[in-house]
Amino acid sequence: MDFHDITYTKEQGIATITLNQPRLLNAFTATMGQEWIAAMQDAKDDPKVRVILLTGAGRAFSAGGNPRHLLASREYYRKGVEPDFLFDSIGMKRIFLDLDKPYIGVINGPCVGGGMELANMCDFRIASNQARFSMAFVRMGEIPFNIGCYLLPKIVGLPMALELMWTGRFFDAEEAVRIGYINHIVPLEELMPTAMELATQMARGPYSIKLMKRLTYHCLDMDIEQAFVAHRQTEMLACSTEDAIEGPRAWLEKREPIFQWK
């Protein structure tokens, strides 16, 4: 597939998706959404890809939805029809629910509305010191359109999530770290090198990384007895892999392990 509103690269087990409409601050379009879904599907299906990064070109991560498109959509919604020029929520659901590879948000600048929704879907986020965030949907009379009411409370806790959604206020990277929304702040020029260093470390890791992601998300909605059972079942699977043999063997041979994700 040829990409116009994003760029997509794969190198050494790391897939990088870059929202690529910098003149428009990477405001979201249907084309961008379709291309994002296509790139995510490819990264998900490619056995050579072990980690996925999402970032933005230029000075913004994403300014969210275009207000002109949002206004044009209102007549469709009034008729009970979801407009086809916004986001493919079914395609996004298909990707998100079945993605068991690490997915990292690399937030270079403003991350607003639908842009913050994309960041919410990442497993964790790192940001430059120029990043700013806002769940701006309340300003448009909307609700978060990509399960933000589900995801954000799991990231920052219920009271903070409700404050951020109900006010739509902006908050900076320092506050984002303080409330647990992002893991690290780095200077802008160090952002992508830092992200690549983290991604490379994970890409060199074992197949159990995939299993840990799957298990961790499943455990969020389990009671402790169910979690014990799920851990035991997943441990049996993890310890039966070739990577589980390579790990201790490499330690005994005093060398770095070479994991094959098998």
Salt bridges, closest charged atoms under 4 A:
ASP5 OD1 - HIS4 ND1 2.56
ASP42 OD2 - LYS10 NZ 2.87
ASP45 OD1 - LYS44 NZ 3.74
ASP46 OD2 - LYS10 NZ 2.80
ASP98 OD2 - LYS44 NZ 3.43
ASP100 OD1 - LYS210 NZ 3.68
ASP100 OD2 - ARG214 NH2 2.44
ASP123 OD2 - LYS213 NZ 2.90
GLU142 OE2 - ARG74 NH1 3.03
GLU163 OE2 - ARG169 NE 2.80
GLU175 OE2 - ARG169 NH2 2.60
ASP221 OD1 - LYS154 NZ 3.74
GLU235 OE1 - ARG232 NH1 2.99
GLU246 OE2 - ARG255 NH1 2.63
GLU253 OE1 - ARG255 NE 2.71
